[in-house]
């Protein structure tokens, strides 16, 4: 079983209306967002999204000529208390695993942190060893 989450990264121009246009394409392609993050760089932005059925969504979005790629993330449940982030970050830091980026989702059941790390397999093992719940695609 795959313990990782597939993230779609969609590249958009960094100009007024670009996000709305891209969101319209998501709607037209019937892509349901679970969580997302927007970051910017010079001249373009990156819309990182966790979606229902990422492989199907990828194919539908590619047919619309979007610049898109798939990335594997580790997702872990954390307590909804001060220190929830620390619990996850500390497990990875103690295991010498680097966090490249991340974002959170306050779900109806539990807060989830999505993390891009330099060693996903070791991160999953470290979280499991720490008795932290790994979130998989079926959990979303």
C-alpha positions in Angstrom: 0.0 0.0 0.0 1.3 3.5 -0.8 1.5 5.6 2.3 2.1 8.8 0.3 -0.2 11.4 -1.1 -0.1 12.6 -4.7 0.0 16.3 -5.1 -0.6 18.1 -8.3 1.4 21.2 -9.0 0.0 23.6 -11.6 2.1 26.4 -12.9 0.2 29.7 -13.5 1.2 33.2 -14.6 1.7 35.6 -11.7 -0.9 38.2 -12.9 -4.4 39.3 -12.1 -7.1 36.7 -13.2 -4.7 33.7 -13.5 -6.0 32.0 -10.4 -9.6 32.5 -11.4 -8.9 31.1 -14.9 -7.1 28.1 -13.5 -9.9 27.6 -10.9 -12.4 27.7 -13.8 -10.5 24.9 -15.5 -10.5 22.8 -12.3 -14.3 23.3 -12.2 -14.7 22.3 -15.9 -12.6 19.2 -15.3 -14.6 18.3 -12.2 -11.6 18.4 -9.9 -12.4 18.5 -6.3 -9.8 20.2 -4.0 -9.1 18.8 -0.6 -6.2 21.2 0.3 -4.1 23.7 -1.6 -1.2 26.1 -1.3 -0.2 28.9 -3.6 3.4 30.1 -3.9 5.0 32.6 -6.2 8.2 33.0 -8.0 9.3 35.7 -10.5 6.7 35.7 -13.3 4.7 32.6 -12.3 3.0 31.0 -9.4 2.7 27.4 -8.3 -0.7 26.1 -7.2 -0.1 22.9 -5.2 -3.2 20.8 -4.7 -4.4 17.7 -3.0 -7.4 16.5 -5.0 -9.8 13.6 -5.3 -8.6 10.9 -7.8 -5.3 12.6 -8.6 -4.4 10.4 -11.5 -7.7 11.0 -13.3 -7.5 14.7 -12.4 -4.0 14.9 -13.8 -5.1 13.4 -17.1 -8.1 15.7 -17.4 -6.0 18.8 -16.6 -3.2 17.8 -19.0 -5.9 17.7 -21.7 -6.4 21.4 -21.1 -2.7 22.1 -21.8 -1.8 23.2 -18.3 1.7 22.9 -17.1 1.3 20.3 -14.3 3.3 17.7 -12.5 2.8 15.1 -9.8 4.7 15.0 -6.6 4.6 12.6 -3.7 4.0 14.0 -0.2 3.9 12.6 3.3 0.8 13.4 5.3 0.5 13.1 9.0 -2.2 13.8 11.5 -1.3 16.1 14.4 -3.1 17.1 17.5 -5.2 20.3 17.3 -3.3 21.9 20.2 -0.4 24.3 20.6 2.7 22.1 19.7 0.9 20.0 17.1 3.3 21.2 14.4 6.3 20.8 16.7 5.4 17.1 17.2 5.8 16.4 13.5 8.7 18.7 12.8 10.6 17.3 15.8 10.2 13.7 14.7 11.7 14.6 11.3 14.4 16.8 12.7 15.5 14.1 15.2 15.6 11.7 12.2 17.7 14.1 10.1 15.0 14.4 7.5 14.7 17.8 5.8 11.3 19.4 5.1 11.4 21.1 1.8 7.9 22.7 2.1 4.5 21.9 3.7 1.0 23.1 4.3 -1.8 22.2 6.6 -5.5 21.3 6.4 -7.9 21.5 9.3 -10.1 18.7 8.4 -13.5 17.8 9.9 -11.9 14.9 11.7 -8.3 15.8 12.4 -5.7 18.4 11.4 -3.3 17.1 8.7 0.1 18.4 7.7 1.2 17.7 4.1 5.0 17.6 3.8 7.5 17.4 0.9 10.6 15.9 2.4 14.0 14.8 1.1 13.5 11.1 2.2 9.7 10.2 2.2 10.2 6.5 3.1 12.3 7.4 6.2 9.8 10.1 7.2 7.0 7.6 7.1 9.0 5.1 9.2 9.9 7.8 11.7 6.3 8.9 12.1 5.1 5.3 12.5 7.8 4.7 15.0 6.6 7.8 16.9 3.1 6.3 16.9 1.9 9.2 14.6 -0.9 8.5 12.1 0.1 8.6 8.5 -2.7 9.8 6.2 -3.1 8.1 2.9 -5.2 9.0 -0.1 -8.0 6.7 1.0 -8.2 8.6 4.3 -9.0 11.9 2.5 
